[in-house]
């Protein structure tokens, strides 16, 4: 039987929105979101409901995150973030452990991106980060994405070390969604420390997937962007300056 939350969410579902989401999130056979089912509820609507369900017990969040409906899993994560941010150290530990226990249900890029920095990244900010390197080795695309996106929290604190290490490892990843994630996090590093980004690019440009490179250099000055898009042998890889 649906819970009160599920009944509410299903009552505001919009089939037209769901149809668009099914296509946008690649739910067809062989696609990364294969089999995912959408109700058709936009993210701002879900966020607006958090206050109404604040204080939902972890047991209920645990059940909701296993839902077959994408938006119900997303809402579970939004509630979990709220629980984490309002909780004491013990509550945060509980939320973190629940999150890691259910990574199989955090199975699309939006679910990862909305949650990983706020829970995994925040929790590990002042702790050993071995968990990220365990996730990094996973066969699960989504666990690997959690590993790199969680470091967004560190980046915001001007702590780039783990981002750069994980990004380096993921340059050989075969999935385009990982190329985009790596490029995005490198771009965020560059927004705060352009020199750190350029050191990474000069060292790794020859093996960077084109998508990752394009994302990473998006905020650089145009002459640098254009130079990095040239064949790497032409831009002085390994040197301290570029031909600009």
C-alpha angles and dihedrals in degrees: 000000000000117000123237090264093050092047090052094047093047091050091061096043117131116206092201092056090044092055092054092047092050088060098038094052094047100241097162126111111297094008124121094255096042113166097007113144124212130203094198105247121144121231097244088056091052092048091051089058096056094088091053092056100034110140095035105160118252089242090064093044088051090056094044094052088062093058120129088226116088096216092051090055090047092050090049089056092048089052090047091052090050090048090050096047093049096041135092123243093281093050091049090052089052093049092048092050092047090051094052091045090059105042088123087069095045086078111147133058096252092053091052096043096050094050117023099076094044097050112018097030095043094047094050095043093101098025139071109287101214090125091068092055091048090053089045090063094050124120087223114099089208095052090051089050090050088055094058100033092050087065090067085086090057092046090056087057090050090251107134105160100097093040091056094044093049092043090053091053093048096053087091093050112123099214122094091215088062092048088055093047093050092047092048093052092045089051089053090052090050093052088061102031115016092180092058091052093048092051088054093047095048091052099042106027094105092061101032116117109244093241092054091048094050092050092046096053097041094108098040120107111277097251090055093045092052092046094051090051091060118089107290094238088065098056102058102257109203094023125107095236137048129223098256 
